[in-house]
Amino acid sequence: MLDDALAAIDHSIQQNKREDGMYNAYNLLVLESEAIEVEHLYAMLEGQVASLSSGAIRPTHAADVLEALFESDMYRDDVRTFMLYPDRPLPHFLEKNRIPVERFESIPLLTKMLERGDDSIVLRDEDGCYRFNADLRNQRDLIARLDDLGPLYGDEARRARQSLLGLYELVFNHRAFTGRSGTMFGYEGLGSVYWHMVSKLLLAAQESFFGALAEGADEDTCHRLGQLYYRVREGLGFNRTPGEFGAFPTDPYSNTPKHAGAQQPGMTGLVKEEILTRFGELGLRVDEGKVRLHPGLLRAREFLANPQPFRFLDVEGQWQELIVPKSALAFTWCQVLFVYHLDDAAEPVMTVTLDDGSRRTLTGLMLTAELSTELFLRTGRIRQIELVVGRSQLFPD
């Protein structure tokens, strides 16, 4: 059953591919008495993230989707990142609730009602524009009003019912209402960058890169996906000055509206996905419970040009300090110290230092299941893990 469900979902994703190379995110199901129609809403960043994360898109096409995003109306060149959906002008107040003259004239009941001075459904304003009565809040109100007109207009009201309901939806398009995305300019409204979704895009791009490696995709495809990953990453706040970002660039913020800098500080912004992608850049992978180091997305520019001190909290909760040498970098994972060394003359090798001072050398760059468990449980048995790599194992700058 699950296989059949996945096949149907994959088919649905493919059917929602747009002519511009992206994917429709939300569809409207319109049920008629003798027909079913599907209408598409405008393109959304969320839909592209969902399609990339689905696993239903091959690596080459994943790169096409990312490139299409950069060419789309969702990309804001001024902040080098993406809005939730394309910006668009909203109609002014008096431009709303306008009934086209030809549609008004196609329903004889409306003309008859106005001739009698009855504006309970439609009125004509002083500019000659036909509008629905402002007391009608929704389609239910219109149906109730038509029921009240039965004794006055008889079969004429009955015959006009479906045409009027269709006209009401044509004028207001209630079924496509999306809340703040169609009415607001702040938070996640029009013109806004929603940083959490940009972070999700970053993670989806990284997943596509590692998926390409796992599939054995050609070198050009992998390199293309890596470049697109870093292009998405360049749009994040920490790559900007405080003046450009409108806040401290390293602080998490929810959104950046079109008319201001970053707004709404809080953990719903740039947090979880950036932690995940950073560990991904460092090559930390877990396969069937075993830790594997695969720094294929790490760039040589990350390694130090000069020695620097590194202060960290060990598994006993004690602060330690290490002088990280030139051409190296250091970080902790599960409160265990990792040190990478860049050496083009050496073969890739991983060395594990244990609490008894012994060292294990692993050429496969993968911890055993036993050592991986020790790492995850933070038992203190593993004190340090060192990795020696050459530039050929890294992502080219």
N, C-alpha and C positions, 0 to 999 in steps of 0.2 A: 504493500500500500504506500509506504513512504517513497519507494522508487517511482511509483506512478505519480505521486504528488510532486516530487522533484522534477520529473519530466514535464509536468504541466506548468510548473513555475518557470522552468527554463524557457519553455515555449512562450510563456507570457512576457518574459523579459525581452526575448528576441522580437516579439510582435510590437513592443513599445519602442523600438529603435526609431529615431527620427531621421529625417533627411539630412540634418546637419551633423549627424554622427553621435549625438547625445541620446538620452532616453527620457521618455515621458515618465513623470513621477506619480501623478495623480490623474485618474480618469473618472469621468462622470457617467454613470449608468442612467440612461433615460428610458423609462418603461412606458410604452404606448399601448393602446388596446390591442393592436395587432403587430407590433414591432418593438424591437429593442435596439437602441442606439448607444454608441459609446462616443463621448466627446473628450477631448484632451484639454487639460489646463496648460498654462504656459510652462516653459522649462524651469526646473528648480535644481539648485545645487544638491539638495537632499537626494533627488533621484539619481544623479550621477554617482554619488557616494554609494548608494544602495546597489546600483548595478555593478560598480567596480568591486564591492565587497561580497557580491553574491557567489562568486566562483564560476559563474556561467559565461564569463567573457574571457576569451583567449588573450594572452599577453600582447600580441600585436594590436588587437583592437582596443585593449585597455589604454595603450599609448595614444591611439586615435581619439578616444574619449577625452583624455586629459588635454590633448592639443586642441580639440574642439572647444573645450571649456575656456581656454585662454583666448580663443577667437570669438567667444560668445559675448552677448550683452550682459552676462553676469560678472564679467571681469571688470574691476575698477582699476584703471591704470594709475590713478592718483595714489592709491594705497597698495598697489601691486598684489591684490588678492581679490576674493570673490564675494559677491553679494549672495543672499539666499535665493534671489530670483531677479530677473531683469527689472530695472527701474522703469517707470512709465508715468506719464502725466495723468493726474486725476481730473475728471470733469468738474467744473465749477458747480456750485449749488444749483443755480438756475438752469444748468444744462442737463440736470438729472430729471427723471420723470417726464420725459417728452415723448409724446405719442406721435409717430410719423403720420402725416395727413392722410396718405394713401391707406394706411392700416385703419385709421379712424373711419374713413369713408367706406371701408369694406365691411363694416358691421352696422347695418341700418338702424339697429336698436339705439346706438349711441346718438345718432342725429335726432332720432325721434324724441329721446329723453331730453336733450338740450332744448329742442323746440318747445317742450312743455315746461321748461325751466327746472328740470330735474337734474341736479348735478351730484346725485348720490354715488355715481360710479365715476363719471368723467366730467371735467369742467373745462371751460375755455378761458384762459387768463386774458388780461388786458392787452397783451401783445399778440393775441390770436393763437397762442400755443395750446394744444390739447394736452391735458394732464389727468392722471388718475386722482381721485379725491384723496386728500391727505389723511383722512380717517381710516383708509384701508392700509393696515399695517402689514398684512401678508395675504397669501392666497386664501387662507381660511376665512378671513374677513370678506374677501370678494365673493366667495361661495355663499356665505351667509347673506350678503347683500342681494345677490341674485335670487336666492330663495325668497327673500322678502318682496322682490319685484314680480313674482309669479302672478299674484292676483291682479296686478295693474297691467302687465304686458302679455300675460298668457304664453302662448306658444312662441312668440317672438323672443321672450327672455330665455326660454328653453333652448331654442335653436342657436342663440348667440353665446350660450354658456362656454362651449369648448373654444370658440374663437377668442372670447374674452380672456379666458384663462391662459391661452397661448400668447395673447398680446401682453398680458400682465408680466409673464415670464420674460418675454422678449425685451420689455422696457427695463426690468429690474435685474434680470439674470441672477435670481436668488440662488439657484442651484450651484453656481460657480463662486459663491461668496466664500472667501478664505480668511476673514477676520482682519487682523492687523496688516497682513500683506497687501490688502487692497485699500486700507483706510488710514494707516499711520505712517509716520516718517522717522520714528525713533524705535528703540528696542529692536525687534526683528522686523521692522516695517520696511517700507519702500526705500531703496537706496542704502539699506543697512548691511554691514558685514556682521555676520553672526559667527564669532570666533570659534565656538565649539564645533560648528559644522565644518569650518575650514580645517580644524584639527582632525576631524573625522576624515576629511579628504586626504590629508597628509598620511594618515594611517592606511587608508585604502590604496594610495599610490605606493606605499612601501610594501603592502601585502602583494600588490601586483608585481613589483620587482622581484620579491622572493619567490612568488609563484612561478615567474618566468624562469628563474634559476632552477627550481625544482623540476620543471617540465623539460629542462634542457633546451630552452629557447636559444636562438642564435645570439651571438655576441652583440650585434647591432641592436636587436630588440631590447636586450637587458640594459645596454648602455643608454638607449633612448628613454626607457622607463626610469633609470636612475637620474638622468638629467631632469626629467619632468618632476620627479620627487623633490629634488633640490630647488627647482623653480617654484613649486608650491611652498616649500619651506622658507624661501627668501621673502615671502609676503608676510610672515609672522612678525609679531610686534618686536621681538628681541633683536631683530635685524634693523630696527629704526632708531632714530634719536627720540628723546622725549618730546621734542617739538613736533616731529612728524607723527608720533603715535598719540600725542595728547595726554600722556600719562607716563608713569614709570614703565618702560618697555618690558621689564621682567615680571611685572605683576599680572595676574590673570584678570582679564576683563571679558564681559559678556558680549558686547557689540560695539561697533563704530558706525554711527549714523552718517548720512551724507553731509550733514551740516555741522558736524562737530568731531572732536577726538574720541578716544575710547571712553566708553561709559559702562556703568554697573560693574564695579570690581566684585569678584566672587569666584568661587571654585567651579562654577559651571562654565567658565571660559576655557582658557588654554591650560589644561592641567593633565588629565588622565592620558589622552592620546599622545601628548608630547613626551610624557615619561615613557610610554610604550615605544614610540618611534625612536627615542634616543637610545634605548637599550637595543633596538633593532639596528640602528646605525653602528653600534659598538659590536654587533655580530653575535649577540647572545640569543641562542635558539634552543628550544627544548624539543627533542624528538623522542617520543615514546619514553618519557621520563628521564632521558639522558641529556645533559647540557653539552651543546656543541658550539664552538666558536667559529663564526663564519662572517668575517669583517668585510664582505664584498661591497658593502655600501659605505664603508668608512673611507674618509679621504686623508691623504698624506698630510694635508695642512693642519690636521688636528694634533699632530705630534709636536712636541715642544722644540723650539729653536734653541732654548737655553734652559739649564736646570731650574726647577722651581719647587718650593715646598708644597706638600699636599697634606692637609690635616683631615683626619677621618675618625669615625666612631667605630670601634671594633665590636665583635660579637659579645664581649663582656661589658659593653657600655663604657669602655674607657677610650679617651681621646688619644690618638696616636698621630705622629707626624713622620712623613717620609720625604726625602729629597728626590724628586722625580728627575732622572737624568735627561740630558739632551736626546732628542729623537725618541722620546717615550711619552706615554700618557698614562694616567692612573684614575681609577674610579672604584667604587664599591658596589657590590651587588649581593643582597642578603647579608650585608655588613661584612663581607669578605673582600679583601683587597685584591684588585686585578691591576696588573701592570703590563702594558703592551710596549714592545720595543720594535722600532723600525730598523731593519737590517737587510739590505738587498743581497748581501753576500751569504746569508744564512738560509737554511731550509726552515720552513714553517714548523714550529714545535711549541708544545704547551708543557709547562712545568708546574707541578702542584707541590707546594710546601705544606707539610703536615705539622701538627702540634708537637710531635716528638723530634722535630728538626729534620726528618727524612724528606727526600724529594722524589717525586715520580715524574718521569718524562713520558709524554704521550704525543706521538707523531700524528695520530689521527685527529687531533684537535677536538676530541670528544671525551668527556668524563665518563667513567663507568657508572652504572646504575647506583652502585654503593656510594661512590663519592658524590654523585648528584644529590642523593638523599641527604648526605651529611651537609651539603651546601644549603639545601632548601630548609632543613630543620635548624640551621644555625647552631650546630652542636659545638663549634669551636675546633673541631678536628682539622678542618682546612684553614690555614692561616693566610695563604697567598697563592694566587694563580698568575703565572707569567706567560705571555704569548710573544713569540718572535715571528714577525711577518715581514715580507718584502713588498715593495710597491705593486708588484704584479698581482698580489692577492687583494689589493685595495681598489676602491672606485677611483678612476683617474680624475684628477683635478681639472 
